[in-house]
Amino acid sequence: MGWRLPTLQELTSLIDLSQPSALPSGHQFDNVLDYIAYWSATSIAEDPTNAWTVPFNDFDELSEADKSSLRLFWCVRGGQGVDPQGIGG
């Protein structure tokens, strides 16, 4: 109870471009797959059937995926988090 998907802003706040995995040095996260893009709760403004995903390898750019496709996700706890407006456009 109380778990939710992180917003795009919350997920991207973890990115450290100086690190090979794009996660901060000494991070406490286990089993992060750096070749997978993780779901955010932020929908694509132009197409709400898609959402932004965040890759944690060679972080060059965000990606998007159809919400019905399979992806991994990190859950966060607490706060409102969800960006109903999405981004883009």
Secondary structure, 3 states (H helix, E strand, C coil): CCEECCCHHHHHCCCCCCCCCCCCCCCCCCCCCCCCEEEEEEEECCEEEEEEEEECCCCCCCEEEECCCCCECCCEECCCCCCCCCECC
